[in-house]
Amino acid sequence: MVPEDEIGPGFAYTIGLSHTHGAPELAMLGLDVHAMHHMLNRLGAKSAADARQPAEHRPARPVRAPLTPGRG
């Protein structure tokens, strides 16, 4: 957790979801650091639990196409 200061907003992020569970890392910014900490812990636990389920029972994850210059 990094608190807000005169340079920019506070932010928080996860470490290890990808390595440990094969789930994407999560990041948040601009809210109270304690609220972000609580939300990321809950979201991280849910993401890790979903990663442990068999593939046919996992929720579908959106696929994002790479940005192509000139196509916004």
OpenMM code with the backbone's topology and positions (N, CA, C; nanometers):
from openmm import Vec3, app, unit

residues = "MET VAL PRO GLU ASP GLU ILE GLY PRO GLY PHE ALA TYR THR ILE GLY LEU SER HIS THR HIS GLY ALA PRO GLU LEU ALA MET LEU GLY LEU ASP VAL HIS ALA MET HIS HIS MET LEU ASN ARG LEU GLY ALA LYS SER ALA ALA ASP ALA ARG GLN PRO ALA GLU HIS ARG PRO ALA ARG PRO VAL ARG ALA PRO LEU THR PRO GLY ARG GLY".split()
positions = [
    Vec3(0.0841, -0.1171, 0.0000),
    Vec3(0.0000, 0.0000, 0.0000),
    Vec3(0.0889, 0.1238, 0.0000),
    Vec3(0.0536, 0.2151, -0.0864),
    Vec3(0.1264, 0.3416, -0.0928),
    Vec3(0.0243, 0.4530, -0.0717),
    Vec3(0.0363, 0.5284, 0.0366),
    Vec3(-0.0635, 0.6324, 0.0634),
    Vec3(-0.0530, 0.7498, -0.0343),
    Vec3(-0.1632, 0.8206, -0.0470),
    Vec3(-0.1677, 0.9422, -0.1284),
    Vec3(-0.0697, 1.0439, -0.0718),
    Vec3(-0.0068, 1.1195, -0.1608),
    Vec3(0.0793, 1.2294, -0.1176),
    Vec3(0.0675, 1.3426, -0.2184),
    Vec3(0.1531, 1.4419, -0.2066),
    Vec3(0.1451, 1.5578, -0.2959),
    Vec3(0.1821, 1.5234, -0.4404),
    Vec3(0.2445, 1.4092, -0.4623),
    Vec3(0.2849, 1.3676, -0.5976),
    Vec3(0.1728, 1.2946, -0.6707),
    Vec3(0.0915, 1.2178, -0.5986),
    Vec3(-0.0132, 1.1435, -0.6667),
    Vec3(-0.1040, 1.0673, -0.5720),
    Vec3(-0.1999, 0.9951, -0.6309),
    Vec3(-0.2965, 0.9208, -0.5491),
    Vec3(-0.2331, 0.7984, -0.4837),
    Vec3(-0.2974, 0.7505, -0.3787),
    Vec3(-0.2530, 0.6272, -0.3161),
    Vec3(-0.2842, 0.5092, -0.4069),
    Vec3(-0.2112, 0.3992, -0.3882),
    Vec3(-0.2388, 0.2792, -0.4653),
    Vec3(-0.1999, 0.1554, -0.3865),
    Vec3(-0.2551, 0.0440, -0.4295),
    Vec3(-0.2259, -0.0855, -0.3675),
    Vec3(-0.2310, -0.1913, -0.4769),
    Vec3(-0.1588, -0.3004, -0.4568),
    Vec3(-0.1542, -0.4050, -0.5585),
    Vec3(-0.1228, -0.5387, -0.4938),
    Vec3(-0.1508, -0.6445, -0.5666),
    Vec3(-0.1218, -0.7785, -0.5180),
    Vec3(0.0144, -0.8231, -0.5686),
    Vec3(0.0719, -0.9171, -0.4962),
    Vec3(0.1976, -0.9792, -0.5375),
    Vec3(0.1819, -1.1292, -0.5155),
    Vec3(0.2005, -1.2082, -0.6194),
    Vec3(0.2025, -1.3527, -0.6033),
    Vec3(0.0826, -1.4277, -0.6560),
    Vec3(-0.0267, -1.3596, -0.6921),
    Vec3(-0.1415, -1.4323, -0.7456),
    Vec3(-0.1045, -1.5071, -0.8731),
    Vec3(-0.0314, -1.4419, -0.9593),
    Vec3(0.0077, -1.5048, -1.0860),
    Vec3(0.1011, -1.6226, -1.0628),
    Vec3(0.2039, -1.6013, -0.9842),
    Vec3(0.3037, -1.7060, -0.9587),
    Vec3(0.2435, -1.8238, -0.8822),
    Vec3(0.1664, -1.7958, -0.7801),
    Vec3(0.1150, -1.9005, -0.6919),
    Vec3(-0.0107, -1.9683, -0.7449),
    Vec3(-0.1018, -1.8896, -0.8067),
    Vec3(-0.2320, -1.9440, -0.8453),
    Vec3(-0.2604, -1.9380, -0.9947),
    Vec3(-0.1721, -1.8761, -1.0722),
    Vec3(-0.1986, -1.8603, -1.2147),
    Vec3(-0.3088, -1.7586, -1.2426),
    Vec3(-0.3384, -1.6749, -1.1454),
    Vec3(-0.4419, -1.5725, -1.1586),
    Vec3(-0.3754, -1.4379, -1.1858),
    Vec3(-0.4462, -1.3444, -1.2495),
    Vec3(-0.3847, -1.2141, -1.2771),
    Vec3(-0.3614, -1.1339, -1.1493),
    Vec3(-0.2571, -1.0532, -1.1504),
    Vec3(-0.2333, -0.9606, -1.0401),
    Vec3(-0.3387, -0.8503, -1.0460),
    Vec3(-0.3651, -0.7891, -0.9333),
    Vec3(-0.4667, -0.6847, -0.9233),
    Vec3(-0.4046, -0.5562, -0.8714),
    Vec3(-0.4578, -0.4428, -0.9148),
    Vec3(-0.4102, -0.3130, -0.8675),
    Vec3(-0.5286, -0.2178, -0.8546),
    Vec3(-0.5184, -0.1264, -0.7607),
    Vec3(-0.6211, -0.0236, -0.7405),
    Vec3(-0.5513, 0.1069, -0.7081),
    Vec3(-0.6157, 0.2179, -0.7426),
    Vec3(-0.5607, 0.3464, -0.7034),
    Vec3(-0.6705, 0.4476, -0.6810),
    Vec3(-0.6376, 0.5488, -0.6029),
    Vec3(-0.7266, 0.6616, -0.5830),
    Vec3(-0.8261, 0.6511, -0.4690),
    Vec3(-0.8315, 0.5381, -0.3974),
    Vec3(-0.9222, 0.5237, -0.2842),
    Vec3(-0.8418, 0.5272, -0.1548),
    Vec3(-0.9106, 0.5197, -0.0432),
    Vec3(-0.8435, 0.5086, 0.0861),
    Vec3(-0.7579, 0.3814, 0.0848),
    Vec3(-0.6321, 0.3893, 0.1275),
    Vec3(-0.5423, 0.2736, 0.1185),
    Vec3(-0.5923, 0.1546, 0.2003),
    Vec3(-0.6582, 0.1797, 0.3112),
    Vec3(-0.7088, 0.0688, 0.3924),
    Vec3(-0.8268, 0.0006, 0.3236),
    Vec3(-0.9107, 0.0781, 0.2565),
    Vec3(-1.0216, 0.0207, 0.1796),
    Vec3(-0.9670, -0.0621, 0.0629),
    Vec3(-0.8660, -0.0098, -0.0062),
    Vec3(-0.8058, -0.0849, -0.1180),
    Vec3(-0.7428, -0.2141, -0.0675),
    Vec3(-0.6753, -0.2071, 0.0459),
    Vec3(-0.6128, -0.3251, 0.1045),
    Vec3(-0.7188, -0.4328, 0.1311),
    Vec3(-0.8287, -0.3935, 0.1931),
    Vec3(-0.9369, -0.4868, 0.2244),
    Vec3(-0.9966, -0.5456, 0.0956),
    Vec3(-1.0253, -0.4605, -0.0018),
    Vec3(-1.0853, -0.5076, -0.1276),
    Vec3(-0.9916, -0.6016, -0.2029),
    Vec3(-0.8640, -0.5668, -0.2101),
    Vec3(-0.7693, -0.6524, -0.2822),
    Vec3(-0.7518, -0.7871, -0.2127),
    Vec3(-0.7533, -0.7888, -0.0802),
    Vec3(-0.7454, -0.9172, -0.0095),
    Vec3(-0.8651, -1.0046, -0.0435),
    Vec3(-0.9843, -0.9468, -0.0445),
    Vec3(-1.1047, -1.0246, -0.0765),
    Vec3(-1.1051, -1.0688, -0.2224),
    Vec3(-1.0720, -0.9769, -0.3134),
    Vec3(-1.0684, -1.0118, -0.4556),
    Vec3(-0.9589, -1.1147, -0.4851),
    Vec3(-0.8447, -1.0996, -0.4195),
    Vec3(-0.7353, -1.1944, -0.4382),
    Vec3(-0.7724, -1.3334, -0.3899),
    Vec3(-0.8397, -1.3418, -0.2762),
    Vec3(-0.8834, -1.4714, -0.2241),
    Vec3(-0.9831, -1.5359, -0.3202),
    Vec3(-1.0752, -1.4564, -0.3750),
    Vec3(-1.1736, -1.5088, -0.4711),
    Vec3(-1.1036, -1.5548, -0.5980),
    Vec3(-1.0108, -1.4758, -0.6473),
    Vec3(-0.9374, -1.5110, -0.7685),
    Vec3(-0.8572, -1.6398, -0.7482),
    Vec3(-0.7922, -1.6532, -0.6343),
    Vec3(-0.7151, -1.7737, -0.6038),
    Vec3(-0.8069, -1.8953, -0.5938),
    Vec3(-0.9233, -1.8782, -0.5313),
    Vec3(-1.0187, -1.9891, -0.5189),
    Vec3(-1.0698, -2.0303, -0.6565),
    Vec3(-1.0985, -1.9336, -0.7436),
    Vec3(-1.1434, -1.9643, -0.8791),
    Vec3(-1.0349, -2.0379, -0.9567),
    Vec3(-0.9081, -2.0005, -0.9343),
    Vec3(-0.7970, -2.0639, -1.0053),
    Vec3(-0.7799, -2.2098, -0.9647),
    Vec3(-0.8238, -2.2462, -0.8440),
    Vec3(-0.8110, -2.3843, -0.7969),
    Vec3(-0.9207, -2.4755, -0.8507),
    Vec3(-1.0279, -2.4180, -0.9054),
    Vec3(-1.1379, -2.4987, -0.9584),
    Vec3(-1.0973, -2.5616, -1.0912),
    Vec3(-1.1554, -2.6774, -1.1253),
    Vec3(-1.1302, -2.7344, -1.2580),
    Vec3(-1.1714, -2.6349, -1.3667),
    Vec3(-1.1022, -2.6386, -1.4792),
    Vec3(-1.1242, -2.5404, -1.5861),
    Vec3(-1.2697, -2.5299, -1.6282),
    Vec3(-1.3418, -2.6409, -1.6320),
    Vec3(-1.4815, -2.6351, -1.6772),
    Vec3(-1.5725, -2.5646, -1.5775),
    Vec3(-1.5256, -2.5418, -1.4548),
    Vec3(-1.6071, -2.4747, -1.3533),
    Vec3(-1.5628, -2.3308, -1.3280),
    Vec3(-1.4574, -2.2884, -1.3937),
    Vec3(-1.4076, -2.1522, -1.3737),
    Vec3(-1.4922, -2.0527, -1.4502),
    Vec3(-1.5084, -1.9317, -1.3945),
    Vec3(-1.5797, -1.8288, -1.4706),
    Vec3(-1.4986, -1.7897, -1.5937),
    Vec3(-1.5678, -1.7556, -1.7000),
    Vec3(-1.4984, -1.7124, -1.8224),
    Vec3(-1.4265, -1.5810, -1.7952),
    Vec3(-1.3076, -1.5689, -1.8480),
    Vec3(-1.2314, -1.4442, -1.8329),
    Vec3(-1.2308, -1.3713, -1.9664),
    Vec3(-1.2503, -1.2407, -1.9628),
    Vec3(-1.2504, -1.1666, -2.0895),
    Vec3(-1.1129, -1.1696, -2.1541),
    Vec3(-1.1119, -1.1692, -2.2853),
    Vec3(-0.9871, -1.1640, -2.3614),
    Vec3(-0.9814, -1.0268, -2.4255),
    Vec3(-0.8724, -0.9583, -2.4045),
    Vec3(-0.8576, -0.8245, -2.4605),
    Vec3(-0.7674, -0.8307, -2.5822),
    Vec3(-0.8145, -0.7742, -2.6904),
    Vec3(-0.7340, -0.7676, -2.8113),
    Vec3(-0.6278, -0.6589, -2.7946),
    Vec3(-0.5085, -0.6815, -2.8502),
    Vec3(-0.4062, -0.5772, -2.8402),
    Vec3(-0.4484, -0.4542, -2.9184),
    Vec3(-0.4047, -0.3384, -2.8697),
    Vec3(-0.4355, -0.2142, -2.9398),
    Vec3(-0.3533, -0.2053, -3.0669),
    Vec3(-0.4183, -0.1656, -3.1727),
    Vec3(-0.3514, -0.1466, -3.3017),
    Vec3(-0.3438, 0.0024, -3.3284),
    Vec3(-0.2235, 0.0556, -3.3615),
    Vec3(-0.2148, 0.1997, -3.3891),
    Vec3(-0.3169, 0.2413, -3.4946),
    Vec3(-0.3848, 0.3519, -3.4682),
    Vec3(-0.4813, 0.4043, -3.5620),
    Vec3(-0.6206, 0.3434, -3.5489),
    Vec3(-0.6359, 0.2468, -3.4585),
    Vec3(-0.7670, 0.1847, -3.4403),
    Vec3(-0.8259, 0.2097, -3.3022),
    Vec3(-0.7606, 0.2956, -3.2201),
    Vec3(-0.8101, 0.3338, -3.0885),
    Vec3(-0.8556, 0.2246, -3.0105),
] * unit.nanometer
topology = app.Topology()
chain = topology.addChain("A")
for resn in residues:
    res = topology.addResidue(resn, chain)
    for name in ("N", "CA", "C"):
        topology.addAtom(name, app.Element.getBySymbol(name[0]), res)
